[in-house]
């Protein structure tokens, strides 16, 4: 969980009163982020567009790594002899699953 300093948390009322200053502080990086509280619960976080773009690039990169890993597993399994496969029926029996109920 992300932690916030006292000056990084604002009620939604205070945020709307100070929106211009908050956006400037975030843009100029005097504040990394600002958490917006509604009824004392964190509802949203304001970050710079630069930080947001970095996070989106990181997200895409992690998705790529996940897909690459899945691809490599599939390719490895293609090389395994068919007689090493486990049938659906055997797998269902192993986990005590009744296929008629599916």
N, C-alpha and C positions, 0 to 999 in steps of 0.2 A: 504494500500500500504506500502511496506517495504521501510524504509529510509536507506540511505547510508551516511557514513562519506566521507569526501574528499579522504582519503587514501584507501577507499574501492571501488573506481571507477577508471578504467583504460581504455584508448582507446585500441582497438584491437592491434594497432601497439606497444604500450608500453607493453601490456600483452605478446605479442610474444617475445619481447626483455627480459622480466623479468620473464618468465614462471616458471623457476626453483625456484626463490626466492618466487614468489607468492604461488606456491604449498607448499613450505616449511612453509611459514607463515600461510597458511590455515590449514595445517596438524598439526602444533604445536600450533594452536589457537591464535597466535598473531593477526590474522585477522579472524573474524567469517565467512566472505564471501567477495567475490570480484565480482563486477559488471563489465561486459565487454561492452564497448560502441563501437558502429559502427555508424558512421555519427551522433555522439552525442545522439544516442538512445540506451537504454539498450537492449542488444541482448541476453546475457547469464549471468548466475551467477555461480561462482565456490564456492563449499562448500566442506567440508571434507567428506570422505566416511562414517565416523561415523555419521555425521549430516544427510547425505543422507539416511542412513539405519534407523535412528530414524524417519525421515519423512515418509519413506515407511511403517514402522510399525504403525505409527499413522494413515496413510491413510487406511491401512487394518483394523485397529481397528474401525475407523469411518464408513467404509463400513459395518463391522459386526453390529455395532449399528443400522445403517440404515436398514439393512436386518431384524434384530431382531424386530425393530419397525414395519416394514411392516408385518412381520409374526404375531405379536400380534394384529394388526388391522384386518388382515384376520381372525384370530381365533375368535376375538370378533364378527366380522360380521357373522361368521358361526352360532353363537348362537342366532342371531336375527331371529324372525319369518319371514317366507317368505312373509306374507302379508304386512310387513313393507318395502319391496323392492319397488323401483321405476322403472317402466318399461322404456325401451329405448324410446318408443314413448312419454311417459309423460315427460321424461327428455329433449328430443328434443323440445317438445312444450314449456316447461318452458324457454328454452334458445333461442327460436325462430329459431330452426335449421330445415331445410327441409331435411329429410332423403333421399329423392329421389335424392338430389344433391350430396350425398356422394358416 
